[in-house]
Amino acid sequence: MILTRRILLNAIGTSLLAGPVLAQAANTAPADFKGKVFVTERGGVRVHTYMADPAGALVTSHLVETQAGLVLVDGQFVAASAQELKRYIALLGRPVTRVILSHMHPDHWFGLAHAGFEQVHAGPVTAKFITERGAALVAERKVETRVPAIAGTIAAGDETIGGVVFRYRPILDTEAPEILTIELPQAGILIAQDVVYNKVHAVVSRQLDQWVAALKAIETRAGEMPVILPGHGEPTAPASLAGLVGYLQAVKPLLVANIGKEDQAKAITEEIARAFPDYRIPPLLTLGLSRALKA
């Protein structure tokens, strides 16, 4: 199955209308970094976003400044990116008082040990996965890293850390079984992680309807959270989410029509890549499809 003319035109139209909207587009990383750093400051809160280069899948890690130090949301995937993150933290000259892991996927935690972090706080689903299956995943992927220990489990609700309110909202059954999103209400910043990809091909799942619904719910609260920090790609704004909704809606009929045909993952990726030429790292879509297409 290929994209119908209607789906293709809708996809391209949505993609072109919703270009990458950056909260603050200036890259402040040191000149020798391969990754980029974006600093977002609003309502007296400053967040540093380190984004890996394409070899690190454009994964983001966010450092929230508080009176007590830094709160790190997510590690990195590859060692080189994690080491750059570690260097950037050292430049800030403040201790990391807590590490929060948003979800179970290894591209957000395989690099933690390389950045010098051994413990994380996470939602209950993620914490259970890391505890019970993290070691097996490391062995399966043959990666030189260590599984982080779970220092605490995070439930939905508010927590004040060093004078900054962190509002935890777990979102279930989208890109991952559980993604812990974090709102910084006084700043109007939403750390959405892999609920949002900004002009990056998504590691899709079969839960595309739930994913689209989650994105539309975020759109309705644009006035409260005008800045979105994605899990892959640059900081953005709610106006850009229509592009991702169109992307997922374009993927859905191709995925549904090919359940049980894992060998179609690459062909579907090529079809979607033609419809969304400004999206980066197509292998991420292939990876998601290779799992989602299994009977």
Beta strands, then each sheet from edge to edge (+ up, - down):
strand 1: 36-42
strand 2: 45-51
strand 3: 60-66
strand 4: 69-73
strand 5: 96-101
strand 6: 119-122
strand 7: 149-153
strand 8: 157-161
strand 9: 164-172
strand 10: 178-184
strand 11: 189-197
strand 12: 227-232
sheet 1: 1+ 2- 3+ 4- 5- 6- 7-
sheet 2: 8+ 9- 10+ 11- 12-
end
